[in-house]
């Protein structure tokens, strides 16, 4: 979900940072050092025999100031533990417990190579501080929006003293939860998205989780059951096809689909987003041809207190109406009665999030929000990336 962070700050952070930061996040990782040049190895699970620096993590290179972790259960966790709740009430409260203020660590590591010429890539690590908002809750549907608010520690080139720079505020991913959902909009490979219908007996008692990219374009969707206990609540999906994640799309072209099984574990002071991924190669007809590797991912959301998320609140207050229109656009695309929808990530080298982030930045800079003008901009911009197909 997350991408590499490398920022260059002046004494004043330009407003354009938020627009350009995603492109900077996904810059290619440097080549592995030779064994002779290897610094002290970083411990990485499952690769105990390190014969070179190939396991030195790539990803976030920035450092944030210290944060204060919550050391007592959240009110949302306490509400989840109340006696006498029905299963659906427990499910809802577990989902609502995902909201809040967090320090997040993102880690991904390939643990198995399936090919004879397999060479393990660098693992990925990064971090963030973000607030998760409940932006919709109508009982059977809950929507959660992640907003990053980042502060960074930099060293003064003249004095060597550390200084805190920021904030950098950015809209991050969104997750929608729907009870007993029977219509899944899923990735089929080669930028194609299609509907998959869930039989009624397989939807009963389940919740779907739909994950959306930073500009509300679809990322993946699947269903699963919640299981609740005294110390944790767990939701687990089936195998779900996804496009390449941003952390790899700029540095990998040797596979076509990330096949992922997700487990979300809600805890008293946070939650963990675990992923068991396999990297799949498709043939020209979008049929599975070969598996390259298995990857483990752990995104750890630790609740924090006394952190300044006010800039994120201001961003969302100023831009939320615009982003609601963007969500509506993608919802209408998903509801098209067609055999498939092609969504290209880039047109003429420009990713579809870039112009939308630019429009939101103009609103932050004081431009008057005009719903009609915003709608025209959204439709004219995204239509270049979207192709609704009438034939398979």
Beta strands, then each sheet from edge to edge (+ up, - down):
strand 1: 58-59
strand 2: 68-69
strand 3: 100-113
strand 4: 124-137
strand 5: 141-155
strand 6: 162-179
strand 7: 183-187
strand 8: 192-197
strand 9: 207-212
strand 10: 218-224
strand 11: 226-228
strand 12: 233-236
strand 13: 240-242
strand 14: 257-267
strand 15: 270-282
strand 16: 288-305
strand 17: 340-343
strand 18: 346-347
strand 19: 350-351
strand 20: 386-389
sheet 1: 1+ 4+ 3- 16+ 2-
sheet 2: 1+ 4+ 5- 6+ 9- 10+
sheet 3: 1+ 4+ 3- 16+ 15- 14+ 12- 11+
sheet 4: 1+ 4+ 3- 16+ 15- 14+ 13-
sheet 5: 7+ 8- 17+ 20-
sheet 6: 18+ 19-
end
